[in-house]
Amino acid sequence: MKTNSWLEVRRFLQETIDGSELAKLDDISLRLLDWVVTQSSRAAAPLFMQSLVLHANVASPATIYKSVSKLMDQRMIEVVVDPEDTRRRIVRPSAIALKLMDRLGSRVDTWIKSLQH
């Protein structure tokens, strides 16, 4: 029987996650990290904690804050005080997270090229 492409992609992704620093994170924290990295790369404006809570598609704000805390503990994101308004917090991916995403992206590119030969 021919291998199902979807199952191969899922297997590859799981092996990639398991073999990286992302293995320490739960699914919600992974999703939030992906969202923070994506939003930070798309927008010129900073990503505020309030936007994360409102738009990250996680049911509970408490869950978001718990995941943000985990991501900070793992040094995947940084949360800093907005210099323009000290009541707001800016959320951004850390240099460690960006390097990790680049490394994982390169691994995906290599995997895709190996399939084309």
N, C-alpha and C positions, 0 to 999 in steps of 0.2 A: 504494500500500500504506500502511495506517495505521501510524504510528510505534508501536513497542512501548514500553509504559509503563516497563518495567524498564530498557530501554536509555536512555530519556530520563532516568530517575533517576540511573543510573550516569554518564551524560554530564554532568548538572548537578553531581553530587558531584565528579567529576574536575576540571571547570572551576573549581569553587569552591575546591577544594584547591590547584590549580595557581595560582590568583590570590591566594593568601594566604601567610602565613609558614609554613604547613604544608607547602608544596612543598619545603622544605629537608629534610624528614624522610623517612626510609624507612618502609616499611609497619609494621614492628615498633614503631618509635618512635611512630608515629601511634596504633597500637593501645594502647600503654602510656599515652600521654597521655590518650586517651579513658577508659581504665580508671581512671587516677588522678583525673581530673576527676569521673567518675561516683561513684567510691567516696568521695571527699571530700565530695561533696554529699549523699550518703546517710547517712553515719555521723557521729555526734557525736564518736566517738573518733578519734584520729589514725590515719593510715595509716602503718604501719611498713614499712621496706624489706623485712623478712623476709616480711611478708604479700604484698608485691608479688612477691617471688621465688616464693613458694609458690602464689599464686592467680591470677597474671596469664596463665596458659595459654600460656607461652612455654617451649619445651623446655629451654633451657640458661640456668642462672643467669648465666653469663658474657655471654650475649647481652643479658640484662636489664640487667646493670651497664653494658654498652657503650651501650645505648639510653638509660639513665638519664643517663649522661655526656653524650650528644648533646643530650638534652632540657635538661640544665642549661646546656650551652654556648649553646643557643638561647634561654635564659632562659624556658623553658616550665614548668619545675618547680623547686621549691626542696627541698633536702635539708638538714635541720637536726638537730642533736643533741637527743635527748629530754632535757629537764631533769630528769626523774624517774629516768632510767637512761641514763647516758652511753654505754653499749654499743649502744644502739638509735638508729636514724636515722628521723626522721619525713619522709615524702615528701608534698608538697602542690603543687597547681598554683600557679603564680605569678599575680600580678595581670595580667600581660601575657596569659597563657594564658586566664584567665577573661574578659578583655575580648574576646579573639579569638573565643572560643566564643560569647559574646553576639552579637558582630557577625555571625558565620556563622549563628547561629540566626535572627537577624533576616532575613538574606538568604534562608534557607530558607522562613521564614514568608511573605515577599514573593513568592517563587516559587510557593508553594502557592496563595496568594490569586490570583495571575495565572492559574493553571490553572482556577480556579473561575468565571471570568468568561467 
